[in-house]
Amino acid sequence: MNKKLIIGNWKMNMNESDSYTFFDEIKKNNNHFVHEFAIIPPAPLIISIKKYLKKNNINNWVKIGIQNFYPKDKGAFTGEISIKMFEDNTLDYLLVGHSERRLFFNENNQFAIEKALYALKNSNAKIVFIFGETLEQRKKGNLENIIKEFLEKLISEITFEDLERFIFAYEPIWSIGTGKIPTIKEIEEIFLIIKEILKSKFKGKDVNISKLIYGGSVNEVNYKLFLNSNLIDGLLIGGVALESHKFISILKNE
Ligand code: PEP
């Protein structure tokens, strides 16, 4: 199996000591990892986790990202987090457009795109642009429109070289945390639509420099279904990323 990218999003879970225990397990098992990975902890833990990783000499290969940020360097934005608060290159991945941000904090495609464009200019991190449909939208069958809605606008603002910084994460909203998953064929259809849109914008260029990953109810049993597809470059994992033994089993491709 090719090396894939596995991203664990801890959401608003874990505290400092839970996270140290998690990374101790990662360190013990890393010789057997088949896949590359990143962890996206809650923002207030990032600096102490970074120090812990350094102390344990695992800072070079454990990648860390942030779940949310505000697209400004600094200023009067009470409660918000700027990526400039982190030392240069501290953040390897930036999540943008997660359905929980959209649902609970009214973030829309326009704001997600603003964040992505800000991140392109103001960091070296990879941008994980998340999108997906509700059950209602799925029933109406307008998945192509949902993709076009963000992708055409986003790519009208970026160069081909920028594309390498993007990871497009398809997360059907009805699948997140529900145990329900789409078929591989359905995911592949979505990814082929994305590739077609990218190809028509960046004519003659190899659009595979951006990654396409899947998220939604991935677990330590079903993950291989997804990773066996040549079109799926990796996974975005919520619940199962909180349990080190399950997450590690996926990284080992057991
Ligand atoms: C998520 O929220 O990004 C996610 C994929 O969650 P889960 O794996 O728990 O469905």
Residues whose N, C-alpha, C, O or C-beta is under 5 A from the ligand:
A	BS01	PEP	N9 S175 I176 G177 G215 G216 S217 V218 L236 I237 G238 G239
